[in-house]
Amino acid sequence: MAKEPPGTSQQSNSSPLSEISRFPRSPGRSRPSILIVDDDTELACRYQRALEAYGYNVDRSSRADLAVRLSGAKNHDVVVGDVGSDYSALRSLGNRCPVVLLSHGLAFASALAAVRCGAYRYLLKPVSDERLLEVLVETIQESSARTP
C-alpha cells in the first residue's frame, strides 16, 4: 500500500504543519530546525522559504565547511545537503543528525558518495517543495523514534 503524504489521509484533515507540530524536538525549541547546505543559492532560498512557510526554523549555508561551524552552534534536526558539497564535512554533520542528500543525477558515484556520507535519504533534483517536506517529516519522525 502506498504511503500517503503527511496531512493527506482521509482519516485526518490535518495539514503538513500540524504533522510537524506533533514531533518531539530538541529541548528548548518549539519548531523543527533544518540546515540547508547548497551552493545553488536560488534553489536553497526557495527551499528555505517553503520550509519556513510550514513552520520550520531554517539556516542556510553555501559551503559545507561553514555549515559545520553553524551546526556546532545550533542543534539541527536534519541537514539537507547538495551532493556537490564537501563529503567529509557532511559526514561530520551526519554524526549529529540525519542528512538528506540532493543530487542532479542518479550517477553511481553520487549514490556511493551519499552512502559514504551516511545519508539518511537521497533525492534527485529538482525536488518539489511538497516532496522535500514529506521526506523531512518522515526523517524527523523516524530519527525521533530512534533517539532514546
PyMOL CGO cylinders between C-alpha atoms (Angstrom):
from pymol import cmd
from pymol.cgo import CYLINDER

trace = [
    CYLINDER, 0.00, 0.00, 0.00, 1.43, 3.39, -0.99, 0.3, 1, 1, 1, 1, 1, 1,
    CYLINDER, 1.43, 3.39, -0.99, 2.22, 5.76, 1.82, 0.3, 1, 1, 1, 1, 1, 1,
    CYLINDER, 2.22, 5.76, 1.82, 0.22, 8.97, 1.73, 0.3, 1, 1, 1, 1, 1, 1,
    CYLINDER, 0.22, 8.97, 1.73, 1.98, 12.31, 2.14, 0.3, 1, 1, 1, 1, 1, 1,
    CYLINDER, 1.98, 12.31, 2.14, 1.52, 13.91, 5.56, 0.3, 1, 1, 1, 1, 1, 1,
    CYLINDER, 1.52, 13.91, 5.56, -1.79, 15.63, 6.00, 0.3, 1, 1, 1, 1, 1, 1,
    CYLINDER, -1.79, 15.63, 6.00, -3.50, 13.90, 3.05, 0.3, 1, 1, 1, 1, 1, 1,
    CYLINDER, -3.50, 13.90, 3.05, -5.02, 10.96, 4.88, 0.3, 1, 1, 1, 1, 1, 1,
    CYLINDER, -5.02, 10.96, 4.88, -8.79, 10.60, 4.52, 0.3, 1, 1, 1, 1, 1, 1,
    CYLINDER, -8.79, 10.60, 4.52, -8.91, 9.97, 8.26, 0.3, 1, 1, 1, 1, 1, 1,
    CYLINDER, -8.91, 9.97, 8.26, -7.36, 13.31, 9.05, 0.3, 1, 1, 1, 1, 1, 1,
    CYLINDER, -7.36, 13.31, 9.05, -7.87, 16.82, 7.79, 0.3, 1, 1, 1, 1, 1, 1,
    CYLINDER, -7.87, 16.82, 7.79, -4.54, 17.95, 9.23, 0.3, 1, 1, 1, 1, 1, 1,
    CYLINDER, -4.54, 17.95, 9.23, -2.01, 19.94, 7.22, 0.3, 1, 1, 1, 1, 1, 1,
    CYLINDER, -2.01, 19.94, 7.22, 1.71, 19.14, 6.98, 0.3, 1, 1, 1, 1, 1, 1,
    CYLINDER, 1.71, 19.14, 6.98, 2.26, 21.91, 9.53, 0.3, 1, 1, 1, 1, 1, 1,
    CYLINDER, 2.26, 21.91, 9.53, 0.02, 20.16, 12.04, 0.3, 1, 1, 1, 1, 1, 1,
    CYLINDER, 0.02, 20.16, 12.04, 2.00, 16.95, 11.41, 0.3, 1, 1, 1, 1, 1, 1,
    CYLINDER, 2.00, 16.95, 11.41, 5.19, 18.88, 12.19, 0.3, 1, 1, 1, 1, 1, 1,
    CYLINDER, 5.19, 18.88, 12.19, 3.75, 20.29, 15.40, 0.3, 1, 1, 1, 1, 1, 1,
    CYLINDER, 3.75, 20.29, 15.40, 3.45, 16.79, 16.89, 0.3, 1, 1, 1, 1, 1, 1,
    CYLINDER, 3.45, 16.79, 16.89, 7.16, 15.94, 16.63, 0.3, 1, 1, 1, 1, 1, 1,
    CYLINDER, 7.16, 15.94, 16.63, 9.41, 15.56, 19.60, 0.3, 1, 1, 1, 1, 1, 1,
    CYLINDER, 9.41, 15.56, 19.60, 12.08, 18.25, 19.23, 0.3, 1, 1, 1, 1, 1, 1,
    CYLINDER, 12.08, 18.25, 19.23, 15.36, 19.21, 20.68, 0.3, 1, 1, 1, 1, 1, 1,
    CYLINDER, 15.36, 19.21, 20.68, 15.00, 20.79, 24.13, 0.3, 1, 1, 1, 1, 1, 1,
    CYLINDER, 15.00, 20.79, 24.13, 14.22, 24.49, 24.11, 0.3, 1, 1, 1, 1, 1, 1,
    CYLINDER, 14.22, 24.49, 24.11, 12.83, 24.58, 20.56, 0.3, 1, 1, 1, 1, 1, 1,
    CYLINDER, 12.83, 24.58, 20.56, 9.21, 24.78, 19.52, 0.3, 1, 1, 1, 1, 1, 1,
    CYLINDER, 9.21, 24.78, 19.52, 9.78, 24.07, 15.81, 0.3, 1, 1, 1, 1, 1, 1,
    CYLINDER, 9.78, 24.07, 15.81, 11.99, 21.61, 13.90, 0.3, 1, 1, 1, 1, 1, 1,
    CYLINDER, 11.99, 21.61, 13.90, 15.30, 23.06, 12.76, 0.3, 1, 1, 1, 1, 1, 1,
    CYLINDER, 15.30, 23.06, 12.76, 16.75, 22.38, 9.30, 0.3, 1, 1, 1, 1, 1, 1,
    CYLINDER, 16.75, 22.38, 9.30, 20.16, 23.26, 7.89, 0.3, 1, 1, 1, 1, 1, 1,
    CYLINDER, 20.16, 23.26, 7.89, 20.33, 23.58, 4.09, 0.3, 1, 1, 1, 1, 1, 1,
    CYLINDER, 20.33, 23.58, 4.09, 23.80, 23.22, 2.54, 0.3, 1, 1, 1, 1, 1, 1,
    CYLINDER, 23.80, 23.22, 2.54, 23.75, 24.04, -1.17, 0.3, 1, 1, 1, 1, 1, 1,
    CYLINDER, 23.75, 24.04, -1.17, 25.84, 26.28, -3.41, 0.3, 1, 1, 1, 1, 1, 1,
    CYLINDER, 25.84, 26.28, -3.41, 22.79, 26.87, -5.63, 0.3, 1, 1, 1, 1, 1, 1,
    CYLINDER, 22.79, 26.87, -5.63, 21.61, 29.97, -3.78, 0.3, 1, 1, 1, 1, 1, 1,
    CYLINDER, 21.61, 29.97, -3.78, 18.38, 30.33, -5.74, 0.3, 1, 1, 1, 1, 1, 1,
    CYLINDER, 18.38, 30.33, -5.74, 17.28, 26.77, -5.03, 0.3, 1, 1, 1, 1, 1, 1,
    CYLINDER, 17.28, 26.77, -5.03, 18.40, 26.92, -1.39, 0.3, 1, 1, 1, 1, 1, 1,
    CYLINDER, 18.40, 26.92, -1.39, 16.41, 30.14, -0.88, 0.3, 1, 1, 1, 1, 1, 1,
    CYLINDER, 16.41, 30.14, -0.88, 13.35, 28.55, -2.48, 0.3, 1, 1, 1, 1, 1, 1,
    CYLINDER, 13.35, 28.55, -2.48, 13.56, 25.57, -0.13, 0.3, 1, 1, 1, 1, 1, 1,
    CYLINDER, 13.56, 25.57, -0.13, 14.14, 27.89, 2.82, 0.3, 1, 1, 1, 1, 1, 1,
    CYLINDER, 14.14, 27.89, 2.82, 11.06, 29.99, 2.05, 0.3, 1, 1, 1, 1, 1, 1,
    CYLINDER, 11.06, 29.99, 2.05, 8.89, 26.91, 1.57, 0.3, 1, 1, 1, 1, 1, 1,
    CYLINDER, 8.89, 26.91, 1.57, 10.05, 25.23, 4.77, 0.3, 1, 1, 1, 1, 1, 1,
    CYLINDER, 10.05, 25.23, 4.77, 9.69, 28.42, 6.80, 0.3, 1, 1, 1, 1, 1, 1,
    CYLINDER, 9.69, 28.42, 6.80, 6.13, 28.74, 5.48, 0.3, 1, 1, 1, 1, 1, 1,
    CYLINDER, 6.13, 28.74, 5.48, 5.47, 25.30, 7.00, 0.3, 1, 1, 1, 1, 1, 1,
    CYLINDER, 5.47, 25.30, 7.00, 6.86, 26.34, 10.36, 0.3, 1, 1, 1, 1, 1, 1,
    CYLINDER, 6.86, 26.34, 10.36, 10.46, 25.14, 10.23, 0.3, 1, 1, 1, 1, 1, 1,
    CYLINDER, 10.46, 25.14, 10.23, 13.42, 27.10, 11.56, 0.3, 1, 1, 1, 1, 1, 1,
    CYLINDER, 13.42, 27.10, 11.56, 15.85, 27.12, 8.62, 0.3, 1, 1, 1, 1, 1, 1,
    CYLINDER, 15.85, 27.12, 8.62, 19.52, 28.01, 8.40, 0.3, 1, 1, 1, 1, 1, 1,
    CYLINDER, 19.52, 28.01, 8.40, 21.33, 28.07, 5.09, 0.3, 1, 1, 1, 1, 1, 1,
    CYLINDER, 21.33, 28.07, 5.09, 24.96, 27.79, 4.04, 0.3, 1, 1, 1, 1, 1, 1,
    CYLINDER, 24.96, 27.79, 4.04, 26.54, 27.67, 0.60, 0.3, 1, 1, 1, 1, 1, 1,
    CYLINDER, 26.54, 27.67, 0.60, 29.57, 25.73, 1.90, 0.3, 1, 1, 1, 1, 1, 1,
    CYLINDER, 29.57, 25.73, 1.90, 29.69, 22.53, 3.94, 0.3, 1, 1, 1, 1, 1, 1,
    CYLINDER, 29.69, 22.53, 3.94, 32.72, 23.63, 5.97, 0.3, 1, 1, 1, 1, 1, 1,
    CYLINDER, 32.72, 23.63, 5.97, 30.85, 26.76, 7.10, 0.3, 1, 1, 1, 1, 1, 1,
    CYLINDER, 30.85, 26.76, 7.10, 27.77, 24.63, 7.78, 0.3, 1, 1, 1, 1, 1, 1,
    CYLINDER, 27.77, 24.63, 7.78, 29.79, 22.51, 10.21, 0.3, 1, 1, 1, 1, 1, 1,
    CYLINDER, 29.79, 22.51, 10.21, 30.61, 25.64, 12.21, 0.3, 1, 1, 1, 1, 1, 1,
    CYLINDER, 30.61, 25.64, 12.21, 27.00, 26.80, 12.11, 0.3, 1, 1, 1, 1, 1, 1,
    CYLINDER, 27.00, 26.80, 12.11, 25.77, 23.38, 13.16, 0.3, 1, 1, 1, 1, 1, 1,
    CYLINDER, 25.77, 23.38, 13.16, 28.20, 23.41, 16.07, 0.3, 1, 1, 1, 1, 1, 1,
    CYLINDER, 28.20, 23.41, 16.07, 26.44, 26.49, 17.39, 0.3, 1, 1, 1, 1, 1, 1,
    CYLINDER, 26.44, 26.49, 17.39, 22.94, 25.09, 16.83, 0.3, 1, 1, 1, 1, 1, 1,
    CYLINDER, 22.94, 25.09, 16.83, 21.29, 21.72, 17.16, 0.3, 1, 1, 1, 1, 1, 1,
    CYLINDER, 21.29, 21.72, 17.16, 19.58, 20.96, 13.83, 0.3, 1, 1, 1, 1, 1, 1,
    CYLINDER, 19.58, 20.96, 13.83, 17.05, 18.17, 13.42, 0.3, 1, 1, 1, 1, 1, 1,
    CYLINDER, 17.05, 18.17, 13.42, 18.05, 17.47, 9.79, 0.3, 1, 1, 1, 1, 1, 1,
    CYLINDER, 18.05, 17.47, 9.79, 20.68, 18.64, 7.31, 0.3, 1, 1, 1, 1, 1, 1,
    CYLINDER, 20.68, 18.64, 7.31, 19.67, 18.91, 3.64, 0.3, 1, 1, 1, 1, 1, 1,
    CYLINDER, 19.67, 18.91, 3.64, 22.85, 18.89, 1.56, 0.3, 1, 1, 1, 1, 1, 1,
    CYLINDER, 22.85, 18.89, 1.56, 23.79, 19.02, -2.07, 0.3, 1, 1, 1, 1, 1, 1,
    CYLINDER, 23.79, 19.02, -2.07, 25.88, 16.12, -3.36, 0.3, 1, 1, 1, 1, 1, 1,
    CYLINDER, 25.88, 16.12, -3.36, 28.37, 18.65, -4.71, 0.3, 1, 1, 1, 1, 1, 1,
    CYLINDER, 28.37, 18.65, -4.71, 29.19, 19.66, -1.15, 0.3, 1, 1, 1, 1, 1, 1,
    CYLINDER, 29.19, 19.66, -1.15, 32.27, 18.60, 0.81, 0.3, 1, 1, 1, 1, 1, 1,
    CYLINDER, 32.27, 18.60, 0.81, 31.54, 14.98, 1.76, 0.3, 1, 1, 1, 1, 1, 1,
    CYLINDER, 31.54, 14.98, 1.76, 33.81, 14.87, 4.79, 0.3, 1, 1, 1, 1, 1, 1,
    CYLINDER, 33.81, 14.87, 4.79, 32.06, 17.93, 6.22, 0.3, 1, 1, 1, 1, 1, 1,
    CYLINDER, 32.06, 17.93, 6.22, 28.63, 16.45, 5.50, 0.3, 1, 1, 1, 1, 1, 1,
    CYLINDER, 28.63, 16.45, 5.50, 29.75, 13.19, 7.12, 0.3, 1, 1, 1, 1, 1, 1,
    CYLINDER, 29.75, 13.19, 7.12, 30.63, 15.07, 10.30, 0.3, 1, 1, 1, 1, 1, 1,
    CYLINDER, 30.63, 15.07, 10.30, 27.20, 16.73, 10.21, 0.3, 1, 1, 1, 1, 1, 1,
    CYLINDER, 27.20, 16.73, 10.21, 25.63, 13.29, 9.74, 0.3, 1, 1, 1, 1, 1, 1,
    CYLINDER, 25.63, 13.29, 9.74, 27.14, 12.24, 13.05, 0.3, 1, 1, 1, 1, 1, 1,
    CYLINDER, 27.14, 12.24, 13.05, 24.97, 14.88, 14.75, 0.3, 1, 1, 1, 1, 1, 1,
    CYLINDER, 24.97, 14.88, 14.75, 21.68, 14.45, 12.87, 0.3, 1, 1, 1, 1, 1, 1,
    CYLINDER, 21.68, 14.45, 12.87, 20.23, 12.81, 9.74, 0.3, 1, 1, 1, 1, 1, 1,
    CYLINDER, 20.23, 12.81, 9.74, 21.47, 14.11, 6.37, 0.3, 1, 1, 1, 1, 1, 1,
    CYLINDER, 21.47, 14.11, 6.37, 19.21, 14.20, 3.31, 0.3, 1, 1, 1, 1, 1, 1,
    CYLINDER, 19.21, 14.20, 3.31, 21.35, 14.47, 0.17, 0.3, 1, 1, 1, 1, 1, 1,
    CYLINDER, 21.35, 14.47, 0.17, 20.17, 16.06, -3.07, 0.3, 1, 1, 1, 1, 1, 1,
    CYLINDER, 20.17, 16.06, -3.07, 21.69, 15.29, -6.47, 0.3, 1, 1, 1, 1, 1, 1,
    CYLINDER, 21.69, 15.29, -6.47, 21.16, 16.40, -10.07, 0.3, 1, 1, 1, 1, 1, 1,
    CYLINDER, 21.16, 16.40, -10.07, 21.70, 12.90, -11.40, 0.3, 1, 1, 1, 1, 1, 1,
    CYLINDER, 21.70, 12.90, -11.40, 21.47, 9.27, -10.48, 0.3, 1, 1, 1, 1, 1, 1,
    CYLINDER, 21.47, 9.27, -10.48, 25.12, 8.53, -11.09, 0.3, 1, 1, 1, 1, 1, 1,
    CYLINDER, 25.12, 8.53, -11.09, 26.75, 5.62, -9.30, 0.3, 1, 1, 1, 1, 1, 1,
    CYLINDER, 26.75, 5.62, -9.30, 29.43, 7.95, -7.95, 0.3, 1, 1, 1, 1, 1, 1,
    CYLINDER, 29.43, 7.95, -7.95, 26.78, 10.23, -6.40, 0.3, 1, 1, 1, 1, 1, 1,
    CYLINDER, 26.78, 10.23, -6.40, 24.94, 7.33, -4.81, 0.3, 1, 1, 1, 1, 1, 1,
    CYLINDER, 24.94, 7.33, -4.81, 28.20, 5.90, -3.47, 0.3, 1, 1, 1, 1, 1, 1,
    CYLINDER, 28.20, 5.90, -3.47, 29.17, 9.29, -2.06, 0.3, 1, 1, 1, 1, 1, 1,
    CYLINDER, 29.17, 9.29, -2.06, 25.78, 9.50, -0.36, 0.3, 1, 1, 1, 1, 1, 1,
    CYLINDER, 25.78, 9.50, -0.36, 26.28, 6.11, 1.28, 0.3, 1, 1, 1, 1, 1, 1,
    CYLINDER, 26.28, 6.11, 1.28, 29.80, 7.01, 2.40, 0.3, 1, 1, 1, 1, 1, 1,
    CYLINDER, 29.80, 7.01, 2.40, 28.47, 10.25, 3.81, 0.3, 1, 1, 1, 1, 1, 1,
    CYLINDER, 28.47, 10.25, 3.81, 25.91, 8.33, 5.84, 0.3, 1, 1, 1, 1, 1, 1,
    CYLINDER, 25.91, 8.33, 5.84, 22.96, 9.89, 4.02, 0.3, 1, 1, 1, 1, 1, 1,
    CYLINDER, 22.96, 9.89, 4.02, 19.63, 9.12, 5.59, 0.3, 1, 1, 1, 1, 1, 1,
    CYLINDER, 19.63, 9.12, 5.59, 17.81, 9.85, 2.32, 0.3, 1, 1, 1, 1, 1, 1,
    CYLINDER, 17.81, 9.85, 2.32, 18.92, 10.54, -1.26, 0.3, 1, 1, 1, 1, 1, 1,
    CYLINDER, 18.92, 10.54, -1.26, 16.71, 12.65, -3.56, 0.3, 1, 1, 1, 1, 1, 1,
    CYLINDER, 16.71, 12.65, -3.56, 17.07, 13.72, -7.17, 0.3, 1, 1, 1, 1, 1, 1,
    CYLINDER, 17.07, 13.72, -7.17, 16.90, 17.42, -8.02, 0.3, 1, 1, 1, 1, 1, 1,
    CYLINDER, 16.90, 17.42, -8.02, 14.76, 19.22, -8.69, 0.3, 1, 1, 1, 1, 1, 1,
    CYLINDER, 14.76, 19.22, -8.69, 12.80, 18.20, -5.61, 0.3, 1, 1, 1, 1, 1, 1,
    CYLINDER, 12.80, 18.20, -5.61, 9.35, 19.70, -5.23, 0.3, 1, 1, 1, 1, 1, 1,
    CYLINDER, 9.35, 19.70, -5.23, 8.69, 21.62, -2.04, 0.3, 1, 1, 1, 1, 1, 1,
    CYLINDER, 8.69, 21.62, -2.04, 5.98, 19.09, -1.15, 0.3, 1, 1, 1, 1, 1, 1,
    CYLINDER, 5.98, 19.09, -1.15, 8.30, 16.09, -1.65, 0.3, 1, 1, 1, 1, 1, 1,
    CYLINDER, 8.30, 16.09, -1.65, 11.05, 17.72, 0.41, 0.3, 1, 1, 1, 1, 1, 1,
    CYLINDER, 11.05, 17.72, 0.41, 8.55, 18.44, 3.19, 0.3, 1, 1, 1, 1, 1, 1,
    CYLINDER, 8.55, 18.44, 3.19, 7.29, 14.85, 3.08, 0.3, 1, 1, 1, 1, 1, 1,
    CYLINDER, 7.29, 14.85, 3.08, 10.82, 13.45, 3.36, 0.3, 1, 1, 1, 1, 1, 1,
    CYLINDER, 10.82, 13.45, 3.36, 11.71, 15.82, 6.20, 0.3, 1, 1, 1, 1, 1, 1,
    CYLINDER, 11.71, 15.82, 6.20, 8.56, 14.86, 8.12, 0.3, 1, 1, 1, 1, 1, 1,
    CYLINDER, 8.56, 14.86, 8.12, 9.41, 11.16, 7.73, 0.3, 1, 1, 1, 1, 1, 1,
    CYLINDER, 9.41, 11.16, 7.73, 13.08, 11.71, 8.58, 0.3, 1, 1, 1, 1, 1, 1,
    CYLINDER, 13.08, 11.71, 8.58, 12.35, 13.66, 11.76, 0.3, 1, 1, 1, 1, 1, 1,
    CYLINDER, 12.35, 13.66, 11.76, 9.74, 11.16, 12.89, 0.3, 1, 1, 1, 1, 1, 1,
    CYLINDER, 9.74, 11.16, 12.89, 12.00, 8.16, 12.24, 0.3, 1, 1, 1, 1, 1, 1,
    CYLINDER, 12.00, 8.16, 12.24, 15.01, 9.86, 13.81, 0.3, 1, 1, 1, 1, 1, 1,
    CYLINDER, 15.01, 9.86, 13.81, 12.99, 10.84, 16.90, 0.3, 1, 1, 1, 1, 1, 1,
    CYLINDER, 12.99, 10.84, 16.90, 11.75, 7.26, 17.26, 0.3, 1, 1, 1, 1, 1, 1,
    CYLINDER, 11.75, 7.26, 17.26, 15.36, 6.01, 17.36, 0.3, 1, 1, 1, 1, 1, 1,
    CYLINDER, 15.36, 6.01, 17.36, 16.55, 8.57, 19.91, 0.3, 1, 1, 1, 1, 1, 1,
    CYLINDER, 16.55, 8.57, 19.91, 16.43, 7.16, 23.46, 0.3, 1, 1, 1, 1, 1, 1,
]
cmd.load_cgo(trace, "trace")
